[in-house]
């Protein structure tokens, strides 16, 4: 495909063309430098001037709708933001099927940027003798024996398989351009779970930054505790509040708020609904894989049930990937 080759072409226009090879999904594409990403931001047609996006560092209680100006909700969104990551993949797998996002770019190397969020963190058992498989340790004669695995959820069209995972870097704390030194990185290792039709993917990442790992574990625990507290507080009615934290256009982290419109159940088990949401919460290219938080709906679904952002059909609302919501039954 011509749009996936940089031979003598303008990198910005190539990215615009390649972005169109993903259907309604919202991955950002980059063949050039970070400056091209900022140009995509400036030239955005979906959300000109991005007035409905609030920088994560600046988000405060006044950015919430009046009925949800609750310190616990603010703390939850701030904590969710800490666990939200920029996903940068530099290779497109040859195994992407015909008709699927970026099929015409198979085997090509260029940046595909989305968003993800930390699902779980667990340290490797040092008794196994396995050393850290990150790129630094693989090329070192003294690889770290103390390391950790971090599961990051994103959309399948962002990271399709192991080949793409191994060419993916996950960036935490990219909250403002002026403080890029605060960014921490995890390295993709493999795709642990995923669904082509459901468009969700759990990628295992690795790091030997144990201080970072401990911080993420503490933050994850606070995030789960706050959600349980909020769900109990707002269990009295059917709330329509929907929040997305993402990296639009691959730039610094932003928060957007809105309402969800439809909840379509794909499948059911005894305890959970497998479902998809539509919502008017603003998103942009680069938001693919971002966490979509639906107040009061994701009740105690654990770390496996989260809904990543999937995209926006040409005519219609934004749509999530499939996720699991806990079924709430009432006794007679």
N, C-alpha and C positions, 0 to 999 in steps of 0.2 A: 504493500500500500504506500503510495507516494507520501501521505501525510505522516508516516512513521520513519521517514529518512531525513536526516539533517543535511544532506549533500547540497551545499550551496544555497540553502533556503533560509528565509527569515524564521528564526526560532519561535517568535511569538505567534506568527500565523500558522506555523506547523502545529503548535499546541492547540490552537483554536480548531483546526481540522481534526486532529487526533481525538480531541475531547468529544467530537461528534460520533466517534466510533463506539460509544458505550450506551447508546439508547437513552433512556430517561434517567440513568444513574448520574451521580454528581461527584465524580472524581475530578480533581484538577490534574492537568498535564503540563509538563515543563521540559523543554529541550534546551533551555538556556540557563541563566543564572537566577538567583533570588530576585533580581530586579524585574525579571519577566513576570514573576508571581505578583509583585506589587502593581505591575501594569495591568494584569488581569483584574485585580481588585478595582483599579481606577476605571477600567473600561467595562465593568460588569453591567450587563443588560437586565439581569433578573432582579437585582436589588441596587439600583443606582444610588451611589453615595452611602449605601449601607446604614441608613439612619436607624434601622430597627435592630442593629447589632450593637451590643455593649461590650467593650473590652473587658475581659475577665477580671483584670485587676481593678477596674472601676465599678464593677457591678455592685449595687447597694440596694437597700430595702425600698428606696423610692422608685426603682426600676420594676418593682413587682406591682401587679394590679392591686387596687385598694383592698379587696377582700382577702388577699394572700400576703399582706405585709406582716409577715410572721418571722421573728428572728430564727426560729427553727428551720423554716423553709429557706431563708437566706443562707444559713450555715450549711444546709444540705447542698444547695446549688454550688456554694463555694468549695465544699468538699468534693462534689462531683467534678468540678473544674480541675482540682488537683490531680484527679485520677484520669483525666481526659488527655489524650496524646495525639501528636501529629504522626501520621504513618507515611513514610517515604519509601516507596518500592522502586527499584531501578531496573527491573527485568519483567518482561511479559512472557508467561509460560507458553510453550508450544502445545500444551494440552488443553488450552481453552477451546471449547467446542464451537462448531459453526453456529453463527447467529448470536453468540454470546459477546458480552462487552469486551472490546479490544481484541477480538478474534483476528482482525486484519493486521494487528501489530505483533502477532506471535513471534517470539524469538528476538524481539528488538529490545534495545537498552535505552531507556529514557525514564525520567521521573514521573511516577504516578502517585499523586498525593491525596490522602484521605485523612480520616480521623478515626480514633479508636478509644477504648477505655479499659482500664485495668480491672479484670474480673477476679483475679486471685493471685496470691503470692505465696510461694513455698520454697524453703531452702532445700538444697540437695543434701542428702545424707552423706557426710564425709566418710563414713565407714565403707561406702561402696568403692572408694578409690577413684571415682570418676572426676575428671578435672573439667573446669569451665570450658564450654565449647564456643565461646565468643571468638571473633576474629583475632583479637589481641592474643588470647591464650593459645589459639591454634598455631600461631606463628612463634610462640615463645618456648624456650627450653625449660622454663619454670612456670607452667600454667598454674592458675589458682585452684586450690582444692576446696576452698570455701566459696560457694557461689549459690545462685538461686534461679528459679524458673518463675517467670511472670506471665500469666495468661492474659492476653489482650484480645478483647472482642472487637471486631470490625465487620465490614461487609465482605462477602465472598468475592464480589467483583473488584474489591480493592486488593486483597491478597488471596489468590486462587488456590495455590498448592504449595508443597514444600519448596519447589524451585524458586518460587517468588518469595516465600518467607525468608529463605537464606540470602536473598538480595534486598532485604527490608530492614530499615532502621526506624525505631520508634523513639520519638522525642518527647520528653516530659518537660513541663514548666516553660514552654515557649509561649509566654504570656505577653511579652512586649518586645518590639524590635530593639529598644534601647538597652535591653538586658539579656542579650543572647548568651552571655556567659553563665546564666543560671540554668541553661538547658542541660538535661541529663539524657543519656541515650541507653536504650536497650537494643539487643540485636536479635532479629528473627532467627528462629531455629527450625521450626516446622509448623505445619497446620495440624492441630490436634483433633479438632472437630469442625464440621461445617456442613452447609446445605446449599446446593446449587439453586434449588427452587426457592428456599426460604431466605436466601441471600444473607446468611450470618456465618461468621467464621471465627473460630477461636485459635489464635496463633500463639504458640509457645515462644517466648523470648527469654534471653539469658543475660545475666550480669553478675560480676563479682564485686559490685559496689554494695557491700553489706549495709553501710550506713543508709543508702538509698532504699534498700530492701526493707529495713526496719521502719523507715519513715512511711513507706507505702503500706506496710502491714497495719501500722497504727491509724493511718488515714482511712484505709479500707474498713477497719473496725468501727471508726466514728461514723463513716458513711452509712453502714448497715444499721447502726444504732439509731441514727437520726431518721432514717427512712421508716423504721418500725414505729418510732415515736410519732412521726407525722401521719402515718397511715392510721394509727389509733385515734389521733386528734381529728382527722378529717374523714371518718368513716360514716358520718351522718347523712351524706347525700352524694349524688353523682357529680363529682367535680370534673370540669373540662379543661383544666389547666395543663399545659404541655410546654416543656422546656427542652431546648437543644443547646448543648455546648459543643462547639466545633472549631475547626481551623479553615474558615472560608478562603478559597483560593490558595491554600497552603500557607497563609499568613498567620499572624499571631492570633491567639485563642479569643473567641468571642462567645457571648451568651445571647440567646434570643428567646423570647417568650411569646406564647400564643395559646390557641385552644385546639383540642382534638375534636374531630367531627364525626368520624365513623370508627367502629371497632369491628373488624370482620374476623370471625372465628374460622380457622382453617381446619383444626382438628381438636378433639377433646380427649382427656383421660379422666380418671376418677377425680383427680385433685387439681388439674390444670387445664386452662384453655390455651391452645396454640393459636396466636392471633396476630393481626396486622392492624396498625392504626393509620388513619389519615389526619392531617393537621395543617393549620395555617402558619405555624411557627416558622419564621424565615430561615432559609438555608441557601447555600450557594455551592457551586463546584468547589470541591475540597471538603464538603460536609459529609460525604459518604462515609458510613461507619460510625458517625457520631452518636453518643448516647441520647436516646429520646426518653425523657422522664415524664410519665403520666401520673399526676398526683392521685394517690389512692387506689390506682388500678394494679400496680405491680406489687401486690400484697405478699410479702414473705416468699417471693419466688426464688430466693437464693441467688447465688452468683451466676447461675447458668441461664436465667430466663430473660435477659435484657434485650431490648429492641434497638438495634442500630438503625440509623437513618439509611434508607436505600436510594431514594431519588424523588424525582417529580415528573410524572407523565406530562406530555405536551399540553394537554388540557386537563387540569385538575389540581388537587391538593398535593402537598408533600406526602410521601408514604414511607412507612417504616419497613424494615425487614421483619421476618417472623420472630416472635418471642413468646415466652410462656408467662401467663398470668395465673396466679393462684385462684382457683375457683372458691368463691365464698358462698356457702350454702346456709340456708336458714332452716332451723328445725320447727316443725309445726307444734 
